[in-house]
Amino acid sequence: MDGMEDLTTVGRNARRIRQERRLSLGQVAKDAGVAKQTLANVENGTGNPTVQTLLAIARALGVGVNWLVAEWGSPVLVQRHANARWDQAPAGRHRSLDQIYGSGQVTTAVLELARSHRKPDPPLPPGTLLHAYVISGSVVAGPANDPRALDAGDFIRFPADVPYLLHAESHAVVHLVTTIPQVQQYYAEATVEGLEA
């Protein structure tokens, strides 16, 4: 993840948490002791906040700073086999598929999929991401409203806290990693009281 992506993540998280708590931009800026434009820049991913600013915004939102820097509700990421970058490592070649930040439950599995119908699976807990590497065969995977066709050697990461698809066009084998945040996401009806940062 580069610096611009980091700022985009911070901004997306700050805006989402503020909106879920039904707080105005002005109220959070006031509680954080920062200018309203500073907070707007952070939320737009165009600011370059100091650590002190991030801590102040996190406190004003009633969360730990890790809630601002961790990936929640990530966009779909596809890495095609043809565009894969391999780096030399001491034991051989290494292909990095993805990096996420934060803590929580991580489950790794290898799935054998038979040809199946394109019926979406129900959403998993808030903040859940699926990371799928196609070992063999062809699959369709991704949010139900944005599925992607994938072949052997392709990789996808997508949010699974919305209806999603993961099915085979024919027999397929997929390495699947499921990440679920340790702390549940906030919802619009949630209030600061009674929630741990």
Backbone as CSV, one residue per row, in Angstrom:
resi,resn,N_x,N_y,N_z,CA_x,CA_y,CA_z,C_x,C_y,C_z
1,MET,0.853,-1.178,0.000,0.000,0.000,0.000,0.889,1.228,0.000
2,ASP,0.636,2.162,-0.912,1.461,3.356,-0.947,0.808,4.462,-0.121
3,GLY,1.518,5.619,-0.053,1.041,6.712,0.789,-0.324,7.236,0.406
4,MET,-0.589,7.368,-0.904,-1.898,7.867,-1.341,-3.009,6.908,-0.955
5,GLU,-2.761,5.593,-1.099,-3.769,4.608,-0.708,-4.007,4.664,0.798
6,ASP,-2.927,4.893,1.573,-3.071,5.014,3.026,-3.995,6.175,3.373
7,LEU,-3.796,7.335,2.723,-4.621,8.509,2.998,-6.064,8.289,2.568
8,THR,-6.257,7.570,1.459,-7.608,7.252,1.001,-8.311,6.362,2.011
9,THR,-7.594,5.370,2.552,-8.159,4.476,3.558,-8.557,5.247,4.805
10,VAL,-7.666,6.110,5.295,-7.961,6.919,6.487,-9.201,7.772,6.240
11,GLY,-9.255,8.429,5.097,-10.394,9.291,4.788,-11.694,8.531,4.695
12,ARG,-11.669,7.385,4.009,-12.877,6.568,3.859,-13.374,6.105,5.229
13,ASN,-12.443,5.669,6.085,-12.838,5.198,7.418,-13.389,6.323,8.279
14,ALA,-12.729,7.478,8.266,-13.194,8.610,9.084,-14.595,9.039,8.666
15,ARG,-14.812,9.142,7.368,-16.126,9.552,6.870,-17.190,8.515,7.214
16,ARG,-16.873,7.224,7.016,-17.851,6.174,7.281,-18.253,6.147,8.758
17,ILE,-17.263,6.207,9.650,-17.564,6.159,11.085,-18.371,7.396,11.492
18,ARG,-17.994,8.563,10.977,-18.731,9.792,11.306,-20.175,9.701,10.829
19,GLN,-20.379,9.225,9.604,-21.729,9.136,9.059,-22.552,8.055,9.766
20,GLU,-21.918,6.915,10.105,-22.640,5.866,10.822,-23.112,6.351,12.185
21,ARG,-22.347,7.258,12.782,-22.719,7.809,14.088,-23.588,9.050,13.954
22,ARG,-23.898,9.419,12.714,-24.746,10.571,12.420,-24.213,11.853,13.042
23,LEU,-22.905,12.031,12.893,-22.245,13.234,13.391,-21.940,14.146,12.211
24,SER,-22.071,15.441,12.417,-21.754,16.394,11.353,-20.245,16.587,11.279
25,LEU,-19.802,17.031,10.117,-18.392,17.340,9.915,-17.946,18.401,10.918
26,GLY,-18.800,19.422,11.103,-18.476,20.502,12.025,-18.354,20.039,13.465
27,GLN,-19.249,19.132,13.889,-19.216,18.654,15.272,-17.949,17.856,15.554
28,VAL,-17.574,16.958,14.628,-16.362,16.147,14.823,-15.130,17.036,14.800
29,ALA,-15.093,18.004,13.871,-13.952,18.921,13.803,-13.813,19.698,15.114
30,LYS,-14.938,20.190,15.642,-14.918,20.939,16.905,-14.418,20.057,18.044
31,ASP,-14.971,18.826,18.147,-14.565,17.917,19.227,-13.102,17.508,19.114
32,ALA,-12.589,17.466,17.871,-11.192,17.087,17.657,-10.248,18.268,17.805
33,GLY,-10.815,19.492,17.811,-9.974,20.678,17.913,-9.217,20.980,16.629
34,VAL,-9.823,20.616,15.493,-9.204,20.899,14.191,-10.175,21.720,13.355
35,ALA,-9.649,22.371,12.336,-10.500,23.143,11.434,-11.396,22.192,10.640
36,LYS,-12.594,22.678,10.339,-13.544,21.879,9.555,-12.936,21.491,8.202
37,GLN,-12.201,22.404,7.575,-11.568,22.113,6.288,-10.491,21.044,6.429
38,THR,-9.786,21.036,7.565,-8.772,20.003,7.807,-9.429,18.631,7.829
39,LEU,-10.539,18.511,8.549,-11.252,17.238,8.606,-11.799,16.864,7.229
40,ALA,-12.326,17.835,6.500,-12.831,17.564,5.146,-11.718,17.052,4.249
41,ASN,-10.526,17.641,4.359,-9.385,17.182,3.565,-8.986,15.759,3.933
42,VAL,-9.007,15.454,5.232,-8.683,14.091,5.668,-9.691,13.117,5.079
43,GLU,-10.980,13.437,5.191,-12.020,12.539,4.679,-11.941,12.368,3.163
44,ASN,-11.465,13.380,2.459,-11.335,13.292,1.004,-10.034,12.630,0.572
45,GLY,-9.168,12.308,1.541,-7.894,11.678,1.212,-6.891,12.635,0.611
46,THR,-7.136,13.950,0.757,-6.239,14.944,0.167,-5.382,15.640,1.220
47,GLY,-5.705,15.431,2.486,-4.917,16.047,3.541,-3.686,15.220,3.850
48,ASN,-2.791,15.780,4.628,-1.603,15.057,5.084,-1.544,15.219,6.607
49,PRO,-2.455,14.520,7.318,-2.594,14.750,8.758,-1.389,14.279,9.562
50,THR,-1.125,15.009,10.625,-0.088,14.585,11.562,-0.640,13.466,12.436
51,VAL,0.227,12.816,13.165,-0.203,11.772,14.096,-1.140,12.366,15.141
52,GLN,-0.819,13.583,15.611,-1.657,14.244,16.616,-3.060,14.507,16.057
53,THR,-3.152,14.901,14.788,-4.453,15.147,14.167,-5.255,13.855,14.080
54,LEU,-4.605,12.759,13.657,-5.300,11.470,13.572,-5.793,11.017,14.943
55,LEU,-4.955,11.196,15.959,-5.366,10.815,17.315,-6.554,11.654,17.776
56,ALA,-6.531,12.949,17.476,-7.629,13.836,17.882,-8.926,13.457,17.164
57,ILE,-8.846,13.151,15.880,-10.041,12.753,15.123,-10.578,11.427,15.653
58,ALA,-9.688,10.480,15.909,-10.119,9.183,16.445,-10.828,9.371,17.783
59,ARG,-10.259,10.207,18.669,-10.894,10.468,19.973,-12.271,11.100,19.790
60,ALA,-12.371,12.044,18.862,-13.657,12.712,18.623,-14.704,11.727,18.099
61,LEU,-14.264,10.711,17.382,-15.175,9.691,16.865,-15.424,8.577,17.883
62,GLY,-14.631,8.564,18.966,-14.798,7.550,19.999,-14.224,6.196,19.627
63,VAL,-13.167,6.211,18.799,-12.539,4.950,18.383,-11.039,5.056,18.578
64,GLY,-10.360,3.922,18.512,-8.907,3.914,18.517,-8.392,4.313,17.144
65,VAL,-7.177,4.808,17.075,-6.620,5.265,15.800,-6.518,4.122,14.789
66,ASN,-6.408,2.872,15.281,-6.340,1.737,14.351,-7.610,1.622,13.514
67,TRP,-8.713,2.137,14.016,-9.959,2.120,13.233,-9.856,3.019,12.011
68,LEU,-8.990,4.012,12.067,-8.827,4.905,10.925,-7.855,4.355,9.895
69,VAL,-6.868,3.598,10.333,-5.833,3.138,9.399,-6.052,1.726,8.887
70,ALA,-6.952,0.948,9.507,-7.193,-0.426,9.074,-8.140,-0.450,7.882
71,GLU,-8.007,-1.479,7.050,-8.899,-1.655,5.904,-10.245,-2.182,6.373
72,TRP,-11.323,-1.461,6.105,-12.695,-1.907,6.370,-13.488,-1.658,5.100
73,GLY,-14.196,-2.629,4.646,-15.029,-2.422,3.462,-14.217,-2.041,2.240
74,SER,-13.153,-2.796,1.991,-12.249,-2.487,0.899,-12.904,-2.632,-0.461
75,PRO,-12.404,-1.877,-1.432,-12.869,-2.074,-2.801,-12.339,-3.402,-3.343
76,VAL,-12.905,-3.842,-4.440,-12.469,-5.082,-5.076,-11.069,-4.871,-5.661
77,LEU,-10.196,-5.843,-5.446,-8.851,-5.828,-6.007,-8.671,-7.109,-6.809
78,VAL,-8.315,-6.991,-8.075,-8.060,-8.153,-8.923,-6.629,-8.082,-9.407
79,GLN,-5.924,-9.196,-9.296,-4.558,-9.309,-9.785,-4.528,-10.469,-10.775
80,ARG,-4.374,-10.180,-12.046,-4.400,-11.203,-13.093,-3.067,-11.948,-13.170
81,HIS,-3.183,-13.239,-13.477,-2.011,-14.097,-13.623,-1.019,-13.495,-14.622
82,ALA,-1.535,-12.992,-15.744,-0.677,-12.447,-16.794,0.108,-11.224,-16.338
83,ASN,-0.402,-10.516,-15.333,0.259,-9.304,-14.841,0.981,-9.521,-13.516
84,ALA,1.101,-10.770,-13.089,1.716,-11.065,-11.792,3.178,-10.638,-11.765
85,ARG,3.584,-10.101,-10.623,4.983,-9.718,-10.426,5.625,-10.693,-9.445
86,TRP,6.684,-11.304,-9.874,7.405,-12.264,-9.051,8.724,-11.643,-8.621
87,ASP,9.036,-11.749,-7.336,10.300,-11.257,-6.803,11.154,-12.440,-6.378
88,GLN,12.450,-12.254,-6.478,13.367,-13.318,-6.060,13.445,-13.348,-4.539
89,ALA,13.333,-14.533,-3.987,13.442,-14.733,-2.534,14.495,-15.811,-2.298
90,PRO,15.017,-15.919,-1.078,16.063,-16.907,-0.819,15.670,-18.343,-1.194
91,ALA,14.403,-18.686,-0.989,13.972,-20.068,-1.262,13.389,-20.239,-2.660
92,GLY,13.356,-19.181,-3.448,12.767,-19.248,-4.784,12.080,-17.936,-5.119
93,ARG,11.066,-18.002,-5.971,10.342,-16.793,-6.344,9.161,-16.565,-5.403
94,HIS,8.798,-15.295,-5.231,7.735,-14.897,-4.299,6.771,-13.968,-5.024
95,ARG,5.477,-14.256,-4.933,4.452,-13.386,-5.506,3.573,-12.879,-4.374
96,SER,3.628,-11.593,-4.128,2.782,-10.996,-3.106,1.387,-10.808,-3.689
97,LEU,0.367,-11.293,-2.985,-0.999,-11.180,-3.465,-1.708,-9.962,-2.894
98,ASP,-1.536,-9.694,-1.584,-2.278,-8.606,-0.973,-1.720,-8.322,0.404
99,GLN,-2.015,-7.132,0.931,-1.683,-6.758,2.300,-2.874,-6.035,2.887
100,ILE,-3.234,-6.392,4.110,-4.257,-5.632,4.824,-3.712,-5.332,6.206
101,TYR,-4.306,-4.362,6.869,-3.839,-3.934,8.178,-4.985,-4.006,9.167
102,GLY,-4.667,-4.287,10.397,-5.684,-4.410,11.421,-5.544,-5.751,12.112
103,SER,-6.506,-6.077,12.938,-6.459,-7.350,13.643,-7.828,-7.988,13.589
104,GLY,-7.848,-9.274,13.824,-9.116,-9.989,13.798,-8.913,-11.459,13.530
105,GLN,-9.957,-12.110,13.076,-9.928,-13.536,12.795,-9.530,-13.756,11.339
106,VAL,-8.589,-14.673,11.116,-8.149,-15.025,9.767,-8.334,-16.523,9.597
107,THR,-9.069,-16.923,8.566,-9.291,-18.332,8.266,-8.753,-18.615,6.873
108,THR,-7.952,-19.671,6.748,-7.386,-20.062,5.466,-7.937,-21.423,5.094
109,ALA,-8.349,-21.588,3.826,-8.917,-22.858,3.380,-8.617,-23.063,1.904
110,VAL,-8.655,-24.311,1.486,-8.620,-24.654,0.073,-9.986,-25.232,-0.254
111,LEU,-10.640,-24.653,-1.253,-11.986,-25.085,-1.627,-11.958,-25.809,-2.961
112,GLU,-12.666,-26.918,-3.029,-12.932,-27.572,-4.305,-14.362,-27.217,-4.655
113,LEU,-14.538,-26.561,-5.763,-15.861,-26.106,-6.171,-16.318,-26.871,-7.407
114,ALA,-17.548,-27.344,-7.365,-18.152,-27.946,-8.548,-18.974,-26.865,-9.241
115,ARG,-19.331,-27.092,-10.486,-20.161,-26.122,-11.204,-21.421,-25.869,-10.376
116,SER,-21.761,-24.610,-10.186,-22.903,-24.288,-9.340,-23.680,-23.112,-9.923
117,HIS,-24.854,-22.870,-9.354,-25.710,-21.768,-9.803,-25.152,-20.444,-9.300
118,ARG,-25.547,-19.363,-9.942,-25.054,-18.036,-9.580,-25.937,-17.374,-8.537
119,LYS,-26.294,-18.075,-7.502,-27.106,-17.497,-6.437,-26.165,-16.843,-5.417
120,PRO,-26.386,-15.566,-5.105,-25.496,-14.897,-4.153,-25.556,-15.536,-2.762
121,ASP,-24.404,-15.562,-2.097,-24.339,-15.965,-0.699,-24.712,-14.765,0.158
122,PRO,-25.285,-15.014,1.350,-25.662,-13.891,2.219,-24.423,-13.200,2.792
123,PRO,-24.570,-11.944,3.195,-23.435,-11.201,3.754,-22.867,-11.872,5.000
124,LEU,-21.556,-11.764,5.156,-20.861,-12.221,6.350,-20.758,-11.040,7.320
125,PRO,-20.168,-11.223,8.512,-20.108,-10.117,9.483,-19.492,-8.842,8.892
126,PRO,-19.889,-7.675,9.412,-19.372,-6.406,8.911,-17.846,-6.373,8.873
127,GLY,-17.320,-5.858,7.776,-15.874,-5.719,7.617,-15.180,-6.946,7.049
128,THR,-15.922,-8.042,6.814,-15.309,-9.269,6.306,-14.800,-9.076,4.881
129,LEU,-13.597,-9.567,4.643,-13.009,-9.580,3.307,-12.720,-11.021,2.911
130,LEU,-12.921,-11.357,1.638,-12.510,-12.646,1.096,-11.350,-12.398,0.143
131,HIS,-10.333,-13.242,0.249,-9.147,-13.166,-0.590,-9.050,-14.526,-1.275
132,ALA,-9.240,-14.579,-2.587,-9.297,-15.858,-3.296,-8.238,-15.925,-4.387
133,TYR,-7.448,-16.987,-4.354,-6.454,-17.264,-5.387,-6.916,-18.522,-6.113
134,VAL,-7.126,-18.421,-7.418,-7.624,-19.554,-8.199,-6.449,-20.461,-8.562
135,ILE,-6.457,-21.661,-8.000,-5.393,-22.633,-8.267,-5.631,-23.314,-9.607
136,SER,-6.880,-23.735,-9.845,-7.222,-24.365,-11.131,-8.684,-24.105,-11.451
137,GLY,-9.017,-24.179,-12.732,-10.386,-23.972,-13.168,-10.722,-22.502,-13.330
138,SER,-12.018,-22.230,-13.447,-12.527,-20.863,-13.614,-13.623,-20.616,-12.593
139,VAL,-13.629,-19.414,-12.025,-14.645,-19.057,-11.037,-15.188,-17.667,-11.335
140,VAL,-16.332,-17.378,-10.751,-16.879,-16.027,-10.720,-16.931,-15.651,-9.250
141,ALA,-16.340,-14.502,-8.912,-16.260,-14.098,-7.508,-16.357,-12.589,-7.402
142,GLY,-16.874,-12.131,-6.271,-16.959,-10.706,-5.991,-18.321,-10.344,-5.446
143,PRO,-18.520,-9.073,-5.120,-19.842,-8.633,-4.679,-20.876,-8.983,-5.749
144,ALA,-22.090,-9.314,-5.329,-23.124,-9.734,-6.284,-23.368,-8.677,-7.353
145,ASN,-23.152,-7.414,-7.018,-23.374,-6.352,-8.002,-22.124,-6.024,-8.823
146,ASP,-21.014,-6.742,-8.570,-19.764,-6.483,-9.296,-18.910,-7.746,-9.386
147,PRO,-19.467,-8.865,-9.906,-18.694,-10.114,-9.962,-17.628,-10.065,-11.056
148,ARG,-16.556,-10.846,-10.853,-15.462,-10.907,-11.820,-15.211,-12.358,-12.220
149,ALA,-14.927,-12.585,-13.506,-14.547,-13.908,-13.999,-13.046,-14.065,-13.799
150,LEU,-12.661,-15.183,-13.201,-11.253,-15.418,-12.866,-10.817,-16.792,-13.358
151,ASP,-9.560,-16.889,-13.768,-8.974,-18.149,-14.216,-7.811,-18.518,-13.313
152,ALA,-7.252,-19.695,-13.537,-6.115,-20.170,-12.741,-5.008,-19.118,-12.721
153,GLY,-4.491,-18.851,-11.534,-3.433,-17.870,-11.366,-3.924,-16.475,-11.046
154,ASP,-5.233,-16.225,-11.167,-5.793,-14.912,-10.839,-6.086,-14.829,-9.343
155,PHE,-6.071,-13.609,-8.827,-6.337,-13.347,-7.405,-7.365,-12.236,-7.301
156,ILE,-8.244,-12.339,-6.305,-9.219,-11.284,-6.038,-9.378,-11.105,-4.535
157,ARG,-9.539,-9.844,-4.120,-9.932,-9.524,-2.750,-11.192,-8.690,-2.871
158,PHE,-12.218,-9.044,-2.073,-13.456,-8.275,-2.167,-14.205,-8.292,-0.844
159,PRO,-15.041,-7.260,-0.604,-15.837,-7.235,0.620,-16.910,-8.309,0.574
160,ALA,-17.059,-9.029,1.674,-18.075,-10.083,1.762,-19.110,-9.756,2.826
161,ASP,-19.171,-8.477,3.230,-20.218,-8.059,4.169,-21.426,-7.522,3.406
162,VAL,-21.480,-7.871,2.123,-22.609,-7.618,1.236,-22.882,-8.939,0.522
163,PRO,-24.058,-9.131,-0.101,-24.275,-10.374,-0.853,-23.147,-10.547,-1.883
164,TYR,-22.617,-11.770,-1.980,-21.456,-11.986,-2.845,-21.568,-13.324,-3.572
165,LEU,-20.727,-13.466,-4.582,-20.664,-14.699,-5.364,-19.283,-15.332,-5.223
166,LEU,-19.250,-16.637,-5.150,-18.010,-17.414,-5.241,-18.437,-18.779,-5.757
167,HIS,-18.437,-18.931,-7.072,-18.881,-20.188,-7.651,-18.026,-20.547,-8.856
168,ALA,-18.090,-21.811,-9.224,-17.258,-22.324,-10.311,-18.024,-22.345,-11.621
169,GLU,-17.299,-22.017,-12.689,-17.844,-22.177,-14.038,-17.729,-23.645,-14.447
170,SER,-16.734,-24.300,-13.908,-16.520,-25.742,-14.055,-15.810,-26.154,-12.763
171,HIS,-15.291,-27.373,-12.693,-14.566,-27.763,-11.474,-13.406,-26.796,-11.251
172,ALA,-13.259,-26.317,-10.021,-12.187,-25.368,-9.709,-11.666,-25.615,-8.302
173,VAL,-10.415,-25.237,-8.087,-9.803,-25.284,-6.761,-9.340,-23.872,-6.440
174,VAL,-9.735,-23.388,-5.256,-9.467,-22.008,-4.845,-8.844,-21.997,-3.453
175,HIS,-7.784,-21.223,-3.285,-7.236,-20.968,-1.954,-7.956,-19.734,-1.439
176,LEU,-8.670,-19.866,-0.317,-9.501,-18.793,0.203,-9.041,-18.384,1.594
177,VAL,-8.831,-17.096,1.765,-8.521,-16.533,3.081,-9.667,-15.597,3.439
178,THR,-10.246,-15.800,4.618,-11.342,-14.962,5.112,-10.816,-14.159,6.294
179,THR,-10.965,-12.828,6.242,-10.549,-11.982,7.357,-11.769,-11.269,7.915
180,ILE,-11.934,-11.379,9.229,-13.056,-10.748,9.923,-12.486,-9.859,11.014
181,PRO,-12.809,-8.556,11.030,-12.267,-7.666,12.056,-12.592,-8.164,13.459
182,GLN,-11.666,-7.932,14.362,-11.857,-8.341,15.749,-12.979,-7.545,16.401
183,VAL,-13.077,-6.277,16.049,-14.090,-5.405,16.618,-15.141,-5.161,15.547
184,GLN,-16.397,-5.322,15.894,-17.475,-5.136,14.938,-17.559,-3.690,14.472
185,GLN,-18.054,-3.505,13.258,-18.239,-2.184,12.683,-19.371,-1.468,13.433
186,TYR,-19.385,-0.146,13.327,-20.457,0.650,13.912,-21.604,0.765,12.919
187,TYR,-22.787,0.841,13.417,-23.971,1.016,12.585,-24.587,2.369,12.895
188,ALA,-25.453,2.822,12.026,-26.051,4.151,12.170,-26.759,4.313,13.498
189,GLU,-27.396,3.243,13.993,-28.133,3.394,15.241,-27.241,3.279,16.478
190,ALA,-25.952,2.985,16.260,-25.038,2.871,17.392,-24.729,4.247,17.963
191,THR,-24.452,4.295,19.242,-24.070,5.540,19.881,-22.710,5.353,20.515
192,VAL,-22.079,6.449,20.871,-20.752,6.380,21.474,-20.811,5.640,22.803
193,GLU,-21.849,5.869,23.583,-21.946,5.231,24.899,-22.053,3.719,24.748
194,GLY,-21.288,3.014,25.539,-21.369,1.560,25.571,-20.524,0.868,24.514
195,LEU,-19.857,1.625,23.653,-19.000,1.021,22.641,-17.558,1.234,23.037
196,GLU,-16.782,0.183,22.890,-15.367,0.291,23.211,-14.608,0.752,21.993
197,ALA,-13.601,1.566,22.196,-12.749,2.059,21.092,-11.813,0.956,20.648
